[in-house]
Amino acid sequence: MYIPTRRYQGNGNERTLQCRPQLPIGGAAVMRPSRVRFGIVGFALTLAMLAYIQRVAISQAAAPMSAELGLDKGQMGWIFGAFALSYALLEIPMGALGDKIGVRRVLAPLVLLWSAFTALSGAAWSFTSLLVMRFIFGAGEAGCFPNLTKMLSVWLPRQERVRAQALMWACTRWAGAVTPPIALLVITAFGWRWGFVFFGALGVLWVVVFWLFFKDDPATHKGVNEAELQLLEGSKALSEQDSGGWLKVFADINVLLLVIQYAAFSFVWYFYVTWLPTYLIEAWDLTFAQAAGYSILPLLFGGFGSLVSGMIPARIPRRAIALFGFVATAALLFSVTRMENALVAMVLMALASFCSDLTMPISWNTCVEIGRKYTATVAATMNMFSGLAGFAAPVLGGYILLQKSQNWDALIYMMVGAACISAFCWLFLNPDKLAEKNAAIDGSRT
């Protein structure tokens, strides 16, 4: 049987693809696309989960760490916030580096860097040493999601990207949800110091497999056939970089609104991965084991929120979903302060997390509609301010708790206010209208 071939040139590596026909349909041979892109999605999902496991683990180690190193609430707030500060400051540079030299050459050393400092956190001997280690850890993770977004944009056709984003963010939440009991088990068995070493080793394992399998250009991957390359033809065009003019995106009011709503969203979310176990122990007098179990709920429900958001029919306006999500979040968090039962309070907080995470895939997809070929720039900017909010939330929370004599309700009221700010922004953001405008522009060019 004749097997047609086609030559591709990518990153200086020429290759010949063999197009293997499948069963004839109507007299014509139909070639089935290879599925290498699904393996790439697997790398994105596992790294996203790993990144969240490594950053959430410290919340479970906070109590024994504070006791051994003599850290008060204010100092622990700075430890939590150090990660988010460096994460925010280096978000755009790390994303730009991936655009310039490729995802493979950026992600591999970055994952090794942040995994090394995850492990080294277990060697901390003072407040300052731990602060420096968490700061460098955050600097490494800053390159994670901008480069994963680029990876998915190159390796997936348009119709598969939204589902992949929804699944990726759901997996990050679920990874964060299972981290408290896993971290508690590891810390109980080996102590908090060796626990950090264990989580750091997972990153090294990921890098080894990733380096052997992943290619920046699908045309240079031996497992990709011509049919799959044809599926990715439009994606390749979208990944091309423009030499100038990207600063004009910041003149768009939609960028400002998108950034503000996501920063306020992050102010609320960072509570779940920093102060939540301590809140459960001190405000509700739970044991470490009980707090670890209850800490699962907000992240678990948040994952379902992201997943459900990706499944909602397109005819339902995205703005309406986001507006509902944040209004419901504010109402549910306010209700938490009125509860007298820990389980009921945590169920309400979990539902609040579900509602706010309905907006996650919408926010990231809005980056595409606003940014177009500058999507990475808009996404990195949005995530940078998310990191700044993630720095402010635990640090400010620590000082509030010191000033208010462990009054946790005061901190939750601030979270309610942040959710209201996000809802206000969505009164003006309209990604569906932007999508219609972009479709009209694309249609006029064809």
Backbone torsions as a table, in degrees:
resi	resn	phi	psi	omega
1	MET	NA	138.2	178.9
2	TYR	-73.6	130.4	177.9
3	ILE	-115.5	105.6	-177.7
4	PRO	-66.1	151.7	178.6
5	THR	-127.4	160.7	178.4
6	ARG	-149.7	138.6	-177.9
7	ARG	-98.3	140.6	177.3
8	TYR	-127.2	146.3	176.3
9	GLN	-116.6	123.7	-179.3
10	GLY	-150.4	123.2	178.5
11	ASN	53.4	35.8	177.1
12	GLY	80.7	3.4	-179.3
13	ASN	-113.9	111.6	178.8
14	GLU	-86.0	141.2	179.4
15	ARG	-143.3	158.4	176.8
16	THR	-114.1	125.8	178.8
17	LEU	-99.0	136.5	173.3
18	GLN	-98.5	126.0	-177.4
19	CYS	-97.4	105.3	-174.9
20	ARG	-95.1	111.7	-178.3
21	PRO	-67.1	150.9	174.0
22	GLN	-100.5	-162.5	-179.5
23	LEU	-61.4	137.5	-179.0
24	PRO	-65.5	143.2	175.0
25	ILE	-127.4	114.7	179.9
26	GLY	63.9	30.0	177.1
27	GLY	88.3	-6.0	-178.6
28	ALA	-112.7	138.9	178.0
29	ALA	-75.8	132.0	-179.7
30	VAL	-113.4	124.0	-179.0
31	MET	-94.5	130.2	179.6
32	ARG	-87.1	128.9	-179.4
33	PRO	-63.1	142.2	171.4
34	SER	-66.7	171.5	-172.7
35	ARG	-123.1	31.2	179.5
36	VAL	-60.7	-33.6	-177.8
37	ARG	-59.8	-29.8	178.2
38	PHE	-69.7	-32.5	173.4
39	GLY	-65.0	-36.3	177.3
40	ILE	-65.2	-40.4	175.8
41	VAL	-60.5	-38.1	177.2
42	GLY	-60.6	-41.2	176.5
43	PHE	-62.8	-42.4	-179.9
44	ALA	-62.9	-44.0	-178.2
45	LEU	-65.4	-45.4	-177.3
46	THR	-67.6	-37.5	178.6
47	LEU	-70.0	-40.3	177.7
48	ALA	-59.6	-42.5	178.5
49	MET	-66.6	-43.1	179.9
50	LEU	-61.4	-42.3	179.7
51	ALA	-60.0	-40.2	-179.0
52	TYR	-74.6	-36.4	176.7
53	ILE	-60.4	-44.8	-177.1
54	GLN	-68.8	-32.5	-179.5
55	ARG	-83.0	-27.9	-177.9
56	VAL	-82.0	-25.2	-174.5
57	ALA	-56.2	-31.4	-176.5
58	ILE	-66.1	-25.9	-179.7
59	SER	-64.0	-34.3	178.2
60	GLN	-77.6	-26.1	179.6
61	ALA	-85.9	-5.6	-172.5
62	ALA	-57.9	-45.5	-175.7
63	ALA	-65.7	-55.1	179.1
64	PRO	-66.2	-32.0	177.8
65	MET	-64.7	-46.0	180.0
66	SER	-62.6	-40.8	-178.9
67	ALA	-65.5	-43.3	-176.3
68	GLU	-74.0	-37.8	-176.9
69	LEU	-94.5	-3.7	178.8
70	GLY	69.1	44.8	-177.1
71	LEU	-97.8	135.5	175.2
72	ASP	-92.1	-178.6	-177.0
73	LYS	-62.1	-41.0	179.8
74	GLY	-63.1	-43.4	179.0
75	GLN	-66.8	-39.5	179.1
76	MET	-66.6	-32.4	175.1
77	GLY	-62.4	-39.8	176.7
78	TRP	-66.9	-36.0	177.0
79	ILE	-63.0	-46.4	177.1
80	PHE	-60.9	-42.7	-174.0
81	GLY	-76.5	-22.7	-177.9
82	ALA	-59.2	-41.3	177.3
83	PHE	-58.3	-50.9	-175.2
84	ALA	-65.6	-33.1	-179.1
85	LEU	-66.0	-52.0	179.5
86	SER	-67.5	-34.3	176.3
87	TYR	-57.8	-43.2	-179.0
88	ALA	-71.9	-45.9	-174.3
89	LEU	-64.6	-31.3	-175.6
90	LEU	-104.3	7.8	-177.8
91	GLU	-59.1	-55.1	-177.5
92	ILE	-66.9	-46.7	178.3
93	PRO	-58.2	-40.5	-179.4
94	MET	-69.4	-35.7	175.9
95	GLY	-66.9	-42.2	178.7
96	ALA	-64.3	-35.2	178.9
97	LEU	-64.6	-38.5	177.0
98	GLY	-63.9	-38.1	176.4
99	ASP	-63.7	-34.6	-173.3
100	LYS	-81.4	-45.0	-173.5
101	ILE	-115.7	-3.4	176.6
102	GLY	104.6	148.5	-176.7
103	VAL	-62.9	-42.2	-175.4
104	ARG	-60.6	-44.4	-177.1
105	ARG	-77.2	-11.2	177.8
106	VAL	-99.1	-49.6	-174.1
107	LEU	-65.2	-42.6	-176.2
108	ALA	-57.5	-53.8	178.5
109	PRO	-66.9	-32.1	179.6
110	LEU	-66.3	-43.5	179.3
111	VAL	-64.3	-38.3	175.6
112	LEU	-62.9	-41.5	-179.9
113	LEU	-62.3	-52.5	-175.0
114	TRP	-71.6	-29.7	176.7
115	SER	-68.7	-37.9	177.8
116	ALA	-61.6	-41.6	-178.6
117	PHE	-81.0	-18.4	167.0
118	THR	-63.7	-48.3	179.7
119	ALA	-64.0	-41.9	-177.7
120	LEU	-68.2	-20.0	176.0
121	SER	-58.6	-27.7	177.9
122	GLY	-71.6	-10.7	178.9
123	ALA	-100.5	7.2	-177.3
124	ALA	-60.2	141.1	-179.3
125	TRP	-122.7	-4.5	-178.2
126	SER	-159.7	171.9	176.0
127	PHE	-57.6	-47.1	-176.2
128	THR	-65.1	-43.6	-179.4
129	SER	-63.1	-41.6	179.4
130	LEU	-68.5	-37.6	178.4
131	LEU	-60.7	-45.5	-179.9
132	VAL	-64.2	-42.9	-178.4
133	MET	-64.8	-41.7	179.3
134	ARG	-70.1	-31.1	177.8
135	PHE	-65.7	-45.9	179.9
136	ILE	-69.2	-36.2	174.4
137	PHE	-56.4	-45.6	178.7
138	GLY	-64.9	-36.8	178.3
139	ALA	-60.6	-39.5	177.9
140	GLY	-66.6	-45.2	-178.5
141	GLU	-69.7	-14.4	-179.9
142	ALA	-58.5	-29.3	-178.5
143	GLY	-86.4	-0.5	-172.1
144	CYS	-66.0	-67.1	-169.3
145	PHE	-75.0	-32.2	171.8
146	PRO	-59.8	-40.3	-179.1
147	ASN	-76.6	-31.8	173.4
148	LEU	-66.6	-36.6	177.0
149	THR	-63.6	-42.9	176.8
150	LYS	-63.6	-42.1	178.9
151	MET	-57.2	-48.3	-178.4
152	LEU	-68.0	-34.7	-179.0
153	SER	-67.2	-33.4	-179.6
154	VAL	-81.0	-35.5	-171.2
155	TRP	-97.5	-2.1	-179.6
156	LEU	-126.8	141.6	170.6
157	PRO	-70.6	161.1	-173.9
158	ARG	-51.6	-44.4	-173.2
159	GLN	-69.0	-13.4	-179.2
160	GLU	-102.0	-9.6	-172.0
161	ARG	-71.5	-42.9	-176.9
162	VAL	-63.4	-43.5	178.8
163	ARG	-63.3	-39.7	179.4
164	ALA	-65.0	-40.6	177.7
165	GLN	-63.1	-45.1	179.9
166	ALA	-61.5	-42.8	-179.8
167	LEU	-67.4	-39.2	-179.4
168	MET	-62.7	-45.4	-178.5
169	TRP	-71.9	-30.2	173.8
170	ALA	-64.4	-42.5	-179.4
171	CYS	-65.7	-35.7	177.7
172	THR	-63.2	-41.2	179.1
173	ARG	-65.5	-43.7	-178.6
174	TRP	-67.4	-34.8	175.5
175	ALA	-62.7	-42.6	176.3
176	GLY	-64.3	-32.2	-178.8
177	ALA	-69.2	-39.1	-177.8
178	VAL	-84.0	-11.2	-178.9
179	THR	-63.2	-43.9	-178.4
180	PRO	-53.7	-51.6	179.5
181	PRO	-68.4	-35.3	178.0
182	ILE	-65.2	-46.1	179.9
183	ALA	-62.9	-40.2	178.2
184	LEU	-61.8	-42.8	179.3
185	LEU	-62.3	-46.5	-179.0
186	VAL	-66.0	-44.4	-178.7
187	ILE	-65.6	-39.0	178.6
188	THR	-64.7	-39.5	-176.4
189	ALA	-77.5	-39.8	-171.1
190	PHE	-121.9	-7.4	-175.9
191	GLY	91.1	159.0	-175.0
192	TRP	-67.4	-29.3	-178.5
193	ARG	-67.0	-49.6	178.7
194	TRP	-72.6	-22.1	175.0
195	GLY	-60.7	-42.4	177.6
196	PHE	-64.7	-36.3	177.5
197	VAL	-62.4	-42.1	179.5
198	PHE	-60.2	-48.1	-178.6
199	PHE	-67.4	-34.5	177.1
200	GLY	-65.1	-36.7	-179.4
201	ALA	-63.6	-29.7	178.6
202	LEU	-61.6	-36.7	179.5
203	GLY	-65.9	-38.9	178.7
204	VAL	-62.6	-41.9	178.3
205	LEU	-60.9	-42.2	179.5
206	TRP	-61.8	-42.9	-177.6
207	VAL	-61.6	-42.2	-178.8
208	VAL	-58.9	-48.4	-178.8
209	VAL	-68.2	-42.5	-179.3
210	PHE	-60.1	-46.1	-176.6
211	TRP	-63.5	-34.3	-179.0
212	LEU	-76.3	-27.5	-171.4
213	PHE	-105.0	-40.8	-166.5
214	PHE	-81.2	143.2	171.9
215	LYS	-129.4	141.6	178.4
216	ASP	-66.0	-38.6	-177.1
217	ASP	-105.1	117.7	179.6
218	PRO	-54.7	-30.0	-178.4
219	ALA	-67.3	-18.0	-179.8
220	THR	-96.5	0.0	179.7
221	HIS	-89.2	126.7	-174.7
222	LYS	-65.1	-23.4	-177.4
223	GLY	-85.1	-7.2	-176.1
224	VAL	-89.2	126.7	176.0
225	ASN	-96.7	178.6	-174.7
226	GLU	-64.7	-37.1	-178.5
227	ALA	-63.5	-40.6	178.4
228	GLU	-68.8	-36.6	175.9
229	LEU	-62.5	-37.1	177.7
230	GLN	-65.4	-36.4	175.3
231	LEU	-61.1	-34.2	-174.1
232	LEU	-94.5	7.3	-176.2
233	GLU	-60.3	-45.7	178.7
234	GLY	-66.1	-33.6	178.8
235	SER	-66.1	-36.9	179.1
236	LYS	-63.7	-39.1	178.9
237	ALA	-65.5	-38.6	-179.4
238	LEU	-68.2	-26.0	-177.5
239	SER	-81.6	-9.8	-179.6
240	GLU	-67.5	142.8	-175.6
241	GLN	-95.7	148.1	176.9
242	ASP	-99.5	143.2	-173.2
243	SER	-78.5	-12.9	-178.0
244	GLY	-168.6	171.5	174.8
245	GLY	91.0	1.4	-174.6
246	TRP	-70.0	-20.4	-179.9
247	LEU	-65.7	-20.1	-177.3
248	LYS	-65.6	-20.9	-179.1
249	VAL	-64.8	-25.8	-178.3
250	PHE	-76.8	-9.0	175.2
251	ALA	-82.1	-8.1	-178.6
252	ASP	-83.6	123.6	-179.6
253	ILE	-61.1	-26.9	179.3
254	ASN	-63.0	-33.1	178.4
255	VAL	-64.1	-44.6	179.6
256	LEU	-62.0	-45.1	179.5
257	LEU	-64.0	-41.3	179.7
258	LEU	-62.8	-43.1	-179.7
259	VAL	-64.5	-45.3	-177.9
260	ILE	-63.1	-46.9	-177.2
261	GLN	-64.8	-34.9	-178.4
262	TYR	-76.4	-33.8	176.0
263	ALA	-65.1	-43.0	178.5
264	ALA	-66.0	-39.7	175.0
265	PHE	-57.9	-44.0	-177.8
266	SER	-68.3	-32.5	176.9
267	PHE	-56.4	-40.8	178.2
268	VAL	-72.6	-46.9	-172.4
269	TRP	-63.3	-36.3	-176.4
270	TYR	-65.1	-20.4	174.6
271	PHE	-60.2	-38.2	-176.3
272	TYR	-67.2	-25.7	-176.2
273	VAL	-109.8	8.1	177.5
274	THR	-127.3	-73.6	-170.9
275	TRP	-87.3	-11.4	-171.4
276	LEU	-56.0	-49.9	179.5
277	PRO	-59.8	-39.5	178.4
278	THR	-65.0	-39.9	177.0
279	TYR	-58.4	-45.7	-178.1
280	LEU	-65.7	-36.9	-179.8
281	ILE	-71.6	-44.3	-173.2
282	GLU	-86.9	-42.0	-176.7
283	ALA	-79.3	-30.1	-175.4
284	TRP	-117.0	1.9	176.3
285	ASP	57.2	42.0	178.1
286	LEU	-89.8	159.8	174.2
287	THR	-78.1	169.6	177.7
288	PHE	-59.6	-42.3	-179.1
289	ALA	-65.5	-43.1	178.6
290	GLN	-64.2	-42.0	179.4
291	ALA	-63.0	-40.2	178.4
292	ALA	-62.7	-41.1	178.8
293	GLY	-66.1	-45.3	-179.9
294	TYR	-68.2	-28.8	-178.5
295	SER	-65.7	-17.8	178.6
296	ILE	-65.5	-35.6	-165.5
297	LEU	-60.0	-51.0	-177.8
298	PRO	-60.4	-41.9	-179.5
299	LEU	-72.8	-36.0	176.5
300	LEU	-61.3	-49.7	179.5
301	PHE	-66.9	-35.9	177.5
302	GLY	-60.3	-39.6	177.1
303	GLY	-60.3	-42.6	177.3
304	PHE	-64.8	-34.6	177.5
305	GLY	-62.2	-45.2	178.2
306	SER	-62.8	-42.7	-178.5
307	LEU	-66.0	-44.2	179.1
308	VAL	-62.3	-39.0	-179.8
309	SER	-58.6	-38.8	179.4
310	GLY	-72.1	-14.5	-177.9
311	MET	-101.0	-9.2	-178.7
312	ILE	-67.3	133.3	-178.2
313	PRO	-55.3	145.4	-175.9
314	ALA	-64.8	-21.2	-178.0
315	ARG	-70.3	-17.4	177.3
316	ILE	-84.2	122.1	-175.8
317	PRO	-57.6	132.3	179.5
318	ARG	-63.3	-35.7	179.5
319	ARG	-61.3	-40.3	-179.8
320	ALA	-64.3	-39.2	178.9
321	ILE	-64.0	-46.6	-178.7
322	ALA	-64.6	-42.3	-180.0
323	LEU	-62.5	-46.2	176.7
324	PHE	-59.4	-44.2	-176.8
325	GLY	-57.4	-44.6	-176.0
326	PHE	-79.5	-34.8	176.1
327	VAL	-63.8	-44.0	178.4
328	ALA	-64.4	-37.6	177.9
329	THR	-59.6	-47.2	-179.9
330	ALA	-60.7	-44.3	-178.2
331	ALA	-65.5	-42.1	-177.8
332	LEU	-69.4	-40.8	178.4
333	LEU	-65.4	-38.2	176.6
334	PHE	-61.9	-37.7	-179.7
335	SER	-65.6	-29.5	179.3
336	VAL	-57.5	-37.8	-177.3
337	THR	-70.6	-11.1	-178.9
338	ARG	-103.1	-0.5	-176.6
339	MET	-85.0	154.4	177.8
340	GLU	-120.3	8.0	179.5
341	ASN	-128.3	130.1	-174.8
342	ALA	-63.1	-42.7	-177.6
343	LEU	-64.7	-44.3	179.3
344	VAL	-62.9	-42.4	179.2
345	ALA	-60.6	-41.1	-178.2
346	MET	-73.8	-30.9	174.3
347	VAL	-64.4	-42.5	177.4
348	LEU	-63.7	-40.5	178.2
349	MET	-66.3	-36.0	177.5
350	ALA	-66.2	-40.9	176.8
351	LEU	-64.9	-36.3	175.6
352	ALA	-62.4	-41.0	177.8
353	SER	-64.8	-40.6	176.7
354	PHE	-58.1	-47.5	-176.5
355	CYS	-66.3	-42.3	-179.3
356	SER	-69.9	-32.8	180.0
357	ASP	-77.0	-9.9	168.7
358	LEU	-58.4	-24.3	-175.9
359	THR	-88.2	-11.0	-173.2
360	MET	-60.7	-59.3	178.9
361	PRO	-60.7	-30.9	179.4
362	ILE	-65.9	-44.4	179.3
363	SER	-61.2	-46.2	-177.5
364	TRP	-69.6	-35.5	176.8
365	ASN	-71.3	-29.2	176.0
366	THR	-66.1	-29.7	173.6
367	CYS	-57.7	-37.9	179.5
368	VAL	-68.0	-45.0	-177.0
369	GLU	-67.5	-34.3	178.2
370	ILE	-80.0	-46.6	-170.7
371	GLY	-82.9	-31.9	-175.6
372	ARG	55.3	-117.5	-179.4
373	LYS	-74.1	-7.2	174.8
374	TYR	-105.8	26.8	-177.7
375	THR	-55.6	-44.0	-178.2
376	ALA	-61.1	-37.0	179.4
377	THR	-65.6	-46.4	-179.8
378	VAL	-65.5	-43.5	-178.9
379	ALA	-64.2	-42.0	179.6
380	ALA	-65.8	-37.4	177.9
381	THR	-64.5	-45.8	178.8
382	MET	-59.4	-44.5	-177.8
383	ASN	-72.6	-27.9	177.4
384	MET	-63.2	-46.5	179.6
385	PHE	-71.2	-25.7	171.4
386	SER	-62.2	-42.2	177.9
387	GLY	-65.4	-38.3	177.1
388	LEU	-62.7	-39.7	176.0
389	ALA	-66.0	-36.0	177.7
390	GLY	-66.7	-27.4	173.8
391	PHE	-74.3	-45.4	-176.0
392	ALA	-67.5	-38.2	-172.9
393	ALA	-60.5	-55.3	-178.4
394	PRO	-70.7	-34.1	179.1
395	VAL	-66.4	-49.8	177.9
396	LEU	-61.9	-39.7	178.4
397	GLY	-60.5	-40.3	179.0
398	GLY	-62.3	-42.7	-180.0
399	TYR	-71.9	-34.0	176.2
400	ILE	-62.3	-43.0	-179.6
401	LEU	-65.3	-35.1	176.4
402	LEU	-68.7	-43.3	-176.8
403	GLN	-74.5	-33.6	-175.2
404	LYS	-98.2	15.9	177.0
405	SER	53.7	55.8	177.2
406	GLN	62.4	32.2	176.9
407	ASN	-84.3	95.0	-176.9
408	TRP	-70.0	-26.3	179.6
409	ASP	-61.0	-35.5	179.6
410	ALA	-60.9	-38.9	178.6
411	LEU	-69.1	-39.8	179.6
412	ILE	-67.0	-34.9	176.4
413	TYR	-61.4	-36.4	177.0
414	MET	-65.4	-36.5	176.4
415	MET	-65.4	-37.9	175.5
416	VAL	-60.4	-45.1	178.7
417	GLY	-61.6	-39.6	179.0
418	ALA	-63.3	-41.4	178.7
419	ALA	-63.7	-35.6	177.6
420	CYS	-66.2	-37.6	177.2
421	ILE	-62.9	-43.6	178.1
422	SER	-60.9	-44.1	179.3
423	ALA	-61.0	-40.8	179.8
424	PHE	-59.9	-41.2	-179.8
425	CYS	-61.7	-35.3	-177.6
426	TRP	-77.5	-4.3	169.3
427	LEU	-68.0	-21.7	-175.2
428	PHE	-115.1	-26.9	176.2
429	LEU	-73.4	135.4	-179.5
430	ASN	-143.2	83.2	-177.5
431	PRO	-64.4	-29.0	179.3
432	ASP	-66.1	-40.6	177.3
433	LYS	-65.4	-40.2	176.9
434	LEU	-62.7	-39.9	-179.9
435	ALA	-64.3	-40.8	178.1
436	GLU	-63.9	-41.2	178.4
437	LYS	-63.8	-43.8	179.4
438	ASN	-65.1	-38.9	178.4
439	ALA	-63.3	-38.6	178.7
440	ALA	-65.8	-39.7	177.6
441	ILE	-64.4	-44.3	179.8
442	ASP	-63.9	-38.4	179.7
443	GLY	-65.3	-36.2	-178.8
444	SER	-70.8	-18.3	-179.3
445	ARG	-88.3	-13.9	-177.6
446	THR	-97.0	NA	NA
